[in-house]
C-alpha cells in the first residue's frame, strides 16, 4: 500500500487478522520499502508502464525490529473495551478463535 514518507502508523487489519488467527502467535518483522514506483511507474510513456523495469533508480528498504504479541492479554483488553461499543455493521465474522464478537474483533485489530 502506498503511504506517505512517514513512520508506520499501524499494522493493516488484514495483518492483525492473520496474527490473531494463527495457531502459534507469530513474531512480526515490519518491512517498509520506498522507490518501487520509480522502477515501474504507472504513467511512463503514453499513460502506460515501461516494457521492462527502469534501472538506476533509488530504492530504500527499512527493516524494523521484531514485534511480539501477547494475544491472550490483547484479547482480554479487546473484550473489556468492546463492552462499551455494541455497534455492528454485519460485515465482520460473528466469532473467531476465542469467541470474540464484532466489536471485540475491531478493538483487537486496532490494538
Contact map, one row per residue, 1 for C-alpha under 8 A:
111000000000000000000000000000000000000000000000000000000000000000000000000000000000000000000000000000000000000
111100000000000000000000000000000000000000000000000000000000000000000000000000000000000000000000000000000000000
111111000000000000000000000000000000000000000000000000000000000000000000000000000000000000000000000000000000000
011111000000000000000000000000000000000000000000000000000000000000000000000000000000000000000000000000000000000
001111100000000000000000000000000000000000000000000000000000000000000000000000000000000000000000000000000000000
001111110000000000000000000000000000000000000000000000000000000000000000000000000000000000000000000000000000000
000011111000000000000000000000000000000000000000000000000000000000000000000000000000000000000000000000000000000
000001111110000000000000000000000000000000000000000000000000000000000000000000000000000000000000000000000000000
000000111110000000000000000000000000000000000000000000000000000000000000000000000000000000000000000000000000000
000000011111000000000000000000000000000000000000000000000000000000000000000000000000000000000000000000000000000
000000011111101100000000000000000000000000000000000000000000000000000000000000000000000000000000000000000000000
000000000111111100000000000000000000000000000000000000000000000000000000000000000000000000000000000000000000000
000000000011111110000000000000000000000000000000000000000000000000000000000000000000000000000000000000000000110
000000000001111111000000000000000000000000000000000000000000000000000000000000000000000000000000000000000000000
000000000011111111100000000000000000000000000000000000000000000000000000000000000000000000000000000000000000000
000000000011111111110000000000000000000000000000000000000000000000000000000000000000000000000000000000000001100
000000000000111111111000000000000000000000000000000000000000000000000000000000000000000000000000000000000000100
000000000000011111111100000000000000000000000000000000000000000000000000000000000000000000000000000000000000000
000000000000001111111100110000000000000000000000000000000000000000000000000000000000000000000000000000000000000
000000000000000111111100100000000000000000000000000000000000000000000010000000000000000000000000100000000000000
000000000000000011111110000000000000000000000000000000000000000000000000000000000000000000000001100000000000000
000000000000000001111111110000000000000000000000000000000000000000000000000000000000000000000000000000000000000
000000000000000000001111100000000000000000000000000000000000000000000000000000000000000000000000000000000000000
000000000000000000000111110000000000000000000000000000000000000000000000000000000000000000000000000000000000000
000000000000000000110111111000000000000000000000000000000000000000001010000000000000000000000000000000000000000
000000000000000000100101111100000000000000000000000000000000000000011000000000000000000000000000000000000000000
000000000000000000000000111110000000000000000000000000000000000001111000000000000000000000000000000000000000000
000000000000000000000000011111000000000000000000000000000000000001110000000000000000000000000000000000000000000
000000000000000000000000001111100000000000000000000000000000001111100000000000000000000000000000000000000000000
000000000000000000000000000111110000000000000000000000000000001111100000000000000000000000000000000000000000000
000000000000000000000000000011111000000000000000000000000000111100000000000000000000000000000000000000000000000
000000000000000000000000000001111100000000000000000000000000111000000000000000000000000000000000000000000000000
000000000000000000000000000000111111000000000000000000000011110000000000000000000000000000000000000000000000000
000000000000000000000000000000011111100000000000000000000011100000000000000000000000000000000000000000000000000
000000000000000000000000000000001111111000000000000000001111000000000000000000000000000000000000000000000000000
000000000000000000000000000000001111111110000000000000000010000000000000000000000000000000000000000000000000000
000000000000000000000000000000000111111111000000000000000000000000000000000000000000000000000000000000000000000
000000000000000000000000000000000011111110000000000001001100000000000000000000000000000000000000000000000000000
000000000000000000000000000000000011111110000000000011101000000000000000000000000000000000000000000000000000000
000000000000000000000000000000000001111111000000110111000000000000000000000000000000000000000000000000000000000
000000000000000000000000000000000001111111110000110000000000000000000000000000000000000000000000000000000000000
000000000000000000000000000000000000100111110011100000000000000000000000000000000000000000000000000000000000000
000000000000000000000000000000000000000011111111100000000000000000000000000000000000000000000000000000000000000
000000000000000000000000000000000000000011111111110000000000000000000000000000000000000000000000000000000000000
000000000000000000000000000000000000000000111111110000000000000000000000000000000000000000000000000000000000000
000000000000000000000000000000000000000000111111000000000000000000000000000000000000000000000000000000000000000
000000000000000000000000000000000000000001111111100000000000000000000000000000000000000000000000000000000000000
000000000000000000000000000000000000000001111111110000000000000000000000000000000000000000000000000000000000000
000000000000000000000000000000000000000111111011111000000000000000000000000000000000000000000000000000000000000
000000000000000000000000000000000000000110011001111111000000000000000000000000000000000000000000000000000000000
000000000000000000000000000000000000000000000000111110000000000000000000000000000000000000000000000000000000000
000000000000000000000000000000000000000100000000011111000000000000000000000000000000000000000000000000000000000
000000000000000000000000000000000000001100000000011111100000000000000000000000000000000000000000000000000000000
000000000000000000000000000000000000011100000000010111111000000000000000000000000000000000000000000000000000000
000000000000000000000000000000000000001000000000000011111000000000000000000000000000000000000000000000000000000
000000000000000000000000000000000000000000000000000001111100000000000000000000000000000000000000000000000000000
000000000000000000000000000000000010011000000000000001111110000000000000000000000000000000000000000000000000000
000000000000000000000000000000000010010000000000000000011111000000000000000000000000000000000000000000000000000
000000000000000000000000000000001111000000000000000000001111100000000000000000000000000000000000000000000000000
000000000000000000000000000000001110000000000000000000000111110000000000000000000000000000000000000000000000000
000000000000000000000000000000111100000000000000000000000011111000000000000000000000000000000000000000000000000
000000000000000000000000000000111000000000000000000000000001111100000000000000000000000000000000000000000000000
000000000000000000000000000011110000000000000000000000000000111110000000000000000000000000000000000000000000000
000000000000000000000000000011100000000000000000000000000000011111000000000000000000000000000000000000000000000
000000000000000000000000000011000000000000000000000000000000001111100000000000000000000000000000000000000000000
000000000000000000000000001111000000000000000000000000000000000111110000000000000000000000000000000000000000000
000000000000000000000000001111000000000000000000000000000000000011111000000000000000000000000000000000000000000
000000000000000000000000011100000000000000000000000000000000000001111100000000000000000000000000000000000000000
000000000000000000000000111000000000000000000000000000000000000000111110010000000000000000000000000000000000000
000000000000000000000000000000000000000000000000000000000000000000011111110000000000000000000000000000000000000
000000000000000000010000100000000000000000000000000000000000000000001111111000000000000000000000000000000000000
000000000000000000000000000000000000000000000000000000000000000000000111111100000000000000000000000000000000000
000000000000000000000000000000000000000000000000000000000000000000000111111110000000000000000000000000000000000
000000000000000000000000000000000000000000000000000000000000000000001111111111000000000000000000000000000001001
000000000000000000000000000000000000000000000000000000000000000000000011111111100000000000000000010100010001000
000000000000000000000000000000000000000000000000000000000000000000000001111111110000000000000000000000000000000
000000000000000000000000000000000000000000000000000000000000000000000000111111111000000000000000000000000001000
000000000000000000000000000000000000000000000000000000000000000000000000011111111100000000000000000000011011001
000000000000000000000000000000000000000000000000000000000000000000000000001111111110000000000000000100010010000
000000000000000000000000000000000000000000000000000000000000000000000000000111111111000000000000000000000000000
000000000000000000000000000000000000000000000000000000000000000000000000000011111111100000000000000000010010000
000000000000000000000000000000000000000000000000000000000000000000000000000001111111110000000000000000110010000
000000000000000000000000000000000000000000000000000000000000000000000000000000111111110000000000000000110000000
000000000000000000000000000000000000000000000000000000000000000000000000000000011111110000000000000000000000000
000000000000000000000000000000000000000000000000000000000000000000000000000000001111111000000000000000100000000
000000000000000000000000000000000000000000000000000000000000000000000000000000000111111100000000000000100000000
000000000000000000000000000000000000000000000000000000000000000000000000000000000000111110000000000000100000000
000000000000000000000000000000000000000000000000000000000000000000000000000000000000011111000000000001100000000
000000000000000000000000000000000000000000000000000000000000000000000000000000000000001111110000000000000000000
000000000000000000000000000000000000000000000000000000000000000000000000000000000000000111111000000000000000000
000000000000000000000000000000000000000000000000000000000000000000000000000000000000000011111000000000000000000
000000000000000000000000000000000000000000000000000000000000000000000000000000000000000011111100000001000000000
000000000000000000000000000000000000000000000000000000000000000000000000000000000000000001111111000011000000000
000000000000000000000000000000000000000000000000000000000000000000000000000000000000000000011111000111000000000
000000000000000000000000000000000000000000000000000000000000000000000000000000000000000000001111111111000000000
000000000000000000001000000000000000000000000000000000000000000000000000000000000000000000001111111110000000000
000000000000000000011000000000000000000000000000000000000000000000000000000000000000000000000011111100000000000
000000000000000000000000000000000000000000000000000000000000000000000000001000000000000000000011111100000000000
000000000000000000000000000000000000000000000000000000000000000000000000000000000000000000000011111110000000000
000000000000000000000000000000000000000000000000000000000000000000000000001000100000000000000111111111111000000
000000000000000000000000000000000000000000000000000000000000000000000000000000000000000000001111001111111000000
000000000000000000000000000000000000000000000000000000000000000000000000000000000000000100011110000111111100000
000000000000000000000000000000000000000000000000000000000000000000000000000000000110111100000000000111111110000
000000000000000000000000000000000000000000000000000000000000000000000000001001101110000000000000000111111111000
000000000000000000000000000000000000000000000000000000000000000000000000000001000000000000000000000111111111100
000000000000000000000000000000000000000000000000000000000000000000000000000000000000000000000000000001111111110
000000000000000000000000000000000000000000000000000000000000000000000000000001101100000000000000000000111111111
000000000000000100000000000000000000000000000000000000000000000000000000011011000000000000000000000000011111111
000000000000100110000000000000000000000000000000000000000000000000000000000000000000000000000000000000001111111
000000000000100000000000000000000000000000000000000000000000000000000000000000000000000000000000000000000111111
000000000000000000000000000000000000000000000000000000000000000000000000010001000000000000000000000000000011111
